[in-house]
């Protein structure tokens, strides 16, 4: 019978490309990695790798079994996380990580009733980029996180949709792009772009750099300030620039492929490493109720 450990070694070899690299990642002897793969092949009576060359190459059967092996390990991890969470005591602290551009008075209003309902629970609110929020929830450092959703299935976290946020392409009223009645991709590429990028240099999938001239910032608020100063154009949440647009300090550019802006999903990630106690359950209920009852994140044409 094969073991979870053998499956882990199998997956690691596939991800790293060799037995030696897998051994380094797993901090094991290369002979131990090789033996684990051999034992797995014996247990399932299938050849997983072609070893004719120096670098192991997945066989067709190995390719077929790899996604199933990954699924089995994900389920095992989920099972272990649930066991761990069930053994923990009542929640004394709730850590909520929020994409900095989503933070608003409306969001804080959702949390306000929880202060009276759970007076002895400490609430820790962290504002950072979507990528950092996801990592905080994945590592168990935050119980919940509000992010811009990329549509990918999160196998190690739970997820539910909150709504949508509109992003606008904006510039200073004095910018050359502001003189155009229609703005094409080619026009945008000619001028400096201010791009949101996390501390790990990750760019959002819907607002990445397309210009040959780029300035970066890790908060959308900084991007708004850069645009206001005339440094360049940027894609920013409508929530942050509504007032500035109404005052004529920033303008929304008439981009042909997204004339009314770009809608992107906003969702909530929930850690599986923590006990789903009454405080976290109330927070999730409040977020879901807000989604159905209000329109702060649901911006429609």
C-alpha positions in Angstrom: 0.0 0.0 0.0 1.3 3.4 -0.9 1.7 6.2 1.7 1.1 9.9 1.8 4.8 10.4 2.2 5.5 8.6 -1.1 2.9 10.7 -2.9 4.6 13.8 -1.5 8.0 12.7 -2.8 6.4 11.9 -6.2 4.9 15.3 -6.5 8.1 17.1 -5.3 10.2 15.3 -7.9 7.7 16.4 -10.6 7.8 20.0 -9.4 11.5 20.2 -9.0 12.5 18.2 -12.1 14.9 15.8 -10.5 15.6 13.4 -7.6 18.5 15.5 -6.4 16.5 18.7 -6.4 13.6 17.0 -4.6 16.0 15.7 -2.0 17.3 19.2 -1.4 13.8 20.6 -1.0 12.6 17.7 1.3 16.0 17.8 3.1 16.5 14.1 2.6 19.2 11.9 1.0 18.8 11.5 -2.7 18.9 7.7 -2.2 15.9 8.0 0.1 13.9 9.9 -2.6 14.8 7.4 -5.2 13.8 4.5 -2.9 10.5 6.2 -2.0 9.6 6.5 -5.8 10.6 2.9 -6.4 8.5 1.7 -3.4 5.5 3.7 -4.7 5.9 2.2 -8.2 6.0 -1.3 -6.7 2.9 -0.5 -4.5 0.8 0.7 -7.4 2.4 -1.6 -10.0 3.0 1.3 -12.4 6.2 2.9 -13.8 6.0 6.7 -13.0 9.3 7.9 -14.5 11.5 6.9 -17.4 15.0 6.8 -16.1 16.9 6.2 -19.4 18.4 9.7 -19.2 19.9 11.7 -16.3 16.7 13.6 -15.7 13.7 11.6 -14.8 10.8 12.0 -17.3 7.2 11.3 -16.4 5.7 8.3 -18.2 2.1 8.7 -19.6 0.8 6.8 -16.6 2.8 9.1 -14.3 1.2 12.1 -16.0 -2.3 10.6 -15.5 -1.7 9.9 -11.8 0.0 13.2 -10.9 -3.1 15.4 -10.6 -4.9 12.6 -8.6 -1.9 12.4 -6.2 -2.0 16.2 -5.7 -5.8 16.0 -5.0 -5.2 13.2 -2.4 -2.6 15.3 -0.6 -4.8 18.4 -0.6 -7.6 16.4 1.0 -5.2 15.0 3.6 -4.0 18.5 4.4 -7.6 19.7 4.7 -8.4 16.8 7.0 -5.3 17.6 9.2 -6.2 21.3 9.3 -9.8 20.5 10.5 -8.5 18.2 13.2 -6.1 20.9 14.4 -8.9 23.6 14.4 -11.3 21.3 16.4 -8.7 20.9 19.1 -8.2 24.6 19.7 -10.0 26.7 22.3 -12.5 29.4 21.9 -11.3 32.3 19.7 -9.6 35.1 21.7 -8.4 36.9 18.6 -9.6 37.4 15.1 -7.1 38.6 12.4 -8.7 40.0 9.3 -6.4 40.9 6.3 -7.9 43.3 3.8 -6.7 44.6 0.4 -5.8 48.2 1.2 -8.0 49.7 -1.5 -11.1 47.8 -0.2 -10.8 49.3 3.2 -13.4 51.9 3.8 -15.9 53.3 6.3 -18.5 50.9 4.9 -16.3 47.9 5.6 -15.6 49.1 9.2 -19.3 49.5 9.7 -19.7 45.8 9.1 -17.3 45.1 12.0 -18.7 47.6 14.4 -21.6 45.4 15.8 -19.1 42.6 16.5 -17.3 44.9 19.1 -20.3 44.9 21.4 -21.3 41.3 20.7 -17.8 39.9 21.4 -16.2 42.4 23.9 -13.3 40.1 25.0 -12.2 39.2 21.5 -9.2 41.1 20.1 -9.7 42.2 16.5 -6.5 42.8 14.4 -7.1 44.4 11.0 -4.2 44.2 8.5 -4.3 46.2 5.3 -2.0 45.1 2.5 -2.0 43.9 -1.1 -4.3 41.1 -2.3 -1.2 38.8 -2.7 -0.1 39.4 0.8 -3.6 38.9 2.1 -3.8 35.5 0.5 -0.5 34.5 2.0 -1.6 35.6 5.5 -4.7 33.5 5.2 -2.9 30.5 3.7 -0.2 30.5 6.4 -2.9 30.7 9.2 -1.7 34.2 10.3 -5.2 35.6 9.4 -8.5 33.9 9.8 -10.2 35.8 7.0 -9.1 38.0 4.1 -10.7 40.3 1.6 -9.2 40.1 -1.8 -9.6 40.8 -5.5 -10.4 37.3 -6.8 -8.5 35.8 -9.7 -11.0 33.0 -10.4 -8.6 30.2 -9.4 -9.8 27.5 -7.0 -8.1 27.8 -3.6 -7.6 24.2 -2.5 -6.2 25.2 0.9 -8.7 27.9 1.8 -12.4 28.4 1.7 -13.8 31.2 -0.5 -17.0 33.1 -1.1 -17.9 36.0 -3.4 -18.8 39.4 -2.0 -19.4 41.3 -5.1 -17.6 43.4 -7.7 -15.4 46.5 -7.7 -15.0 48.8 -10.7 -11.5 49.9 -11.8 -11.1 53.0 -13.9 -8.2 54.1 -16.1 -7.4 57.6 -14.9 -5.0 60.5 -15.5 -4.5 64.1 -14.6 -6.8 66.5 -16.5 -3.5 68.1 -17.9 -2.2 64.8 -19.2 -1.9 64.3 -23.0 -4.2 61.3 -22.8 -6.9 63.6 -21.4 -7.1 65.4 -24.7 -8.2 62.3 -26.6 -11.9 61.5 -27.2 -11.0 57.8 -27.5 -8.1 56.1 -25.9 -6.6 53.0 -27.5 -4.1 50.5 -26.1 -1.5 52.0 -28.4 -2.1 55.4 -26.8 -1.7 54.1 -23.3 1.6 52.3 -24.2 3.1 55.7 -25.3 2.9 57.2 -21.8 4.2 56.4 -18.4 2.0 54.0 -16.4 1.8 53.8 -12.6 1.3 50.2 -11.7 0.2 48.5 -8.5 2.8 45.9 -7.4 3.2 44.0 -4.2 6.3 43.8 -2.0 7.1 40.5 -3.8 6.8 42.3 -7.2 3.5 40.7 -8.2 1.1 42.7 -10.3 -2.7 42.3 -10.4 -3.8 40.2 -13.4 -6.1 43.0 -14.6 -3.9 46.1 -14.2 -0.4 44.9 -15.0 2.2 47.1 -16.8 1.8 47.5 -20.5 3.8 50.7 -21.1 7.6 50.8 -21.7 7.8 53.5 -19.0 6.7 52.3 -15.5 6.5 53.6 -12.0 5.4 51.1 -9.2 3.7 51.5 -5.9 2.4 48.9 -3.5 -0.8 50.8 -2.6 -3.6 52.1 -4.9 -3.8 55.3 -2.8 -0.2 56.0 -3.8 -1.1 55.4 -7.4 -3.9 57.9 -7.1 -1.4 60.5 -5.7 1.0 59.8 -8.6 -1.7 60.3 -11.1 -2.9 63.5 -9.3 0.7 64.8 -9.6 0.7 64.1 -13.4 3.4 61.4 -13.2 1.4 59.0 -15.4 -1.9 57.1 -15.9 -3.1 54.2 -13.8 -5.9 51.6 -13.2 -7.4 52.3 -9.8 -10.6 51.4 -7.9 -13.4 53.8 -8.5 -14.0 53.9 -4.8 -10.7 55.8 -4.3 -11.2 58.4 -7.1 -14.9 59.1 -7.2 -14.5 62.3 -5.2 -11.5 63.5 -7.1 -13.2 62.9 -10.4 -16.3 64.9 -9.2 -13.9 67.7 -8.3 -12.2 67.6 -11.7 -8.8 66.8 -10.1 -8.6 63.4 -11.9 -10.4 62.2 -15.0 -11.5 58.8 -16.1 -10.1 58.1 -19.6 -12.5 56.9 -22.4 -10.6 53.7 -23.0 -12.3 51.9 -25.9 -12.0 48.4 -24.6 -13.4 49.2 -21.1 -15.4 52.4 -21.6 -17.3 52.0 -18.3 -14.4 50.6 -16.4 -13.2 47.1 -15.5 -15.3 45.0 -13.1 -13.3 42.5 -11.0 -14.7 40.2 -8.3 -14.1 40.9 -4.6 -14.2 37.9 -2.4 -13.5 36.6 1.1 -10.9 33.9 1.9 -11.3 31.9 5.1 -8.5 29.9 6.7 -9.0 26.2 7.4 -6.3 26.3 10.1 -8.5 28.0 12.7 -11.5 26.9 14.6 -14.8 28.2 13.0 -16.0 29.6 16.3 -18.9 32.0 16.9 -16.8 35.2 16.2 -15.5 34.1 12.8 -19.0 32.7 12.0 -20.6 36.1 12.9 -18.0 37.9 10.7 -18.7 35.7 7.7 -22.5 36.1 8.2 -22.0 39.9 8.4 -20.0 40.0 5.2 -22.5 37.8 3.4 -25.4 39.9 4.6 -23.6 43.0 3.4 -23.2 41.5 0.0 -26.9 40.8 -0.4 -28.2 44.0 1.2 -25.8 46.7 0.2 -24.0 47.9 -2.9 -20.6 49.1 -1.7 -18.7 46.5 -3.7 -21.3 45.7 -6.3 -20.9 48.4 -8.9 -23.0 48.0 -12.0 -23.2 49.9 -15.2 
